Amino acid sequence: MGKQPVRMKAVVYALSPFQQKVMPGLWKDLPTKIHHKVSENWISATLLLGPLVGTYA
């Protein structure tokens, strides 16, 4: 009984040229998005960080 060659199939994943413009939309207007999130949640952030800083200060 000899060794028999094993077939292997290579799988290559790639984005099509039509889908490569998906990622830049996430970075578009990033400072505006960050400012909106911070101004929206500043009360929650203060209530979380206030006792935490007070405990270790």
N, C-alpha and C positions, 0 to 999 in steps of 0.2 A: 504494500500500500504506500503509494507516494503522496507527496503533498500536492494538493490541487490549488491553483491560483484562486484567490478570493476577489470577487468583483467589488470595487468600491465606487461609490457615486459621490462626486463633489457637489456641494450645495453652496452657491454664492448668493449672498443677499446684497442688494444694492437698491438705492432709491432711483426711481425713474426721473428723467429730467423735469417731468411735470410736477413732481412732489417735492423738489428741492427748495421750493420757496415757502415751505411750511414753517421752518425754524426761525427765519428772520422776523416773522410776525410776533414771536414771543418776546423778542428784545426791543421791539418798536415801542417808543414812549415809555421806557422803563422807569425813568425818574418820576414821571407823572403817575404811573401805577403805584410806585413805592410811596409817594406822597399821599395818594388817595387811601392806601391801606393804613398808613400811620395815622392820618387824620381821622379815619373811620374808627380805629381801634385804640386811640390813645388812652381812654379811660380804663380799658381792660389791661393795657400794658402797665399803666400806673398802679393799678390795684395788684398786679402780679409782682412788679419789681419793687414797689414800696416796702412791703414787709420783708422781702428777700434782702434788700440793701440794709434795712433797719436791723435785721438779725445779725448780719456779719459786720456791720460798721461799728 
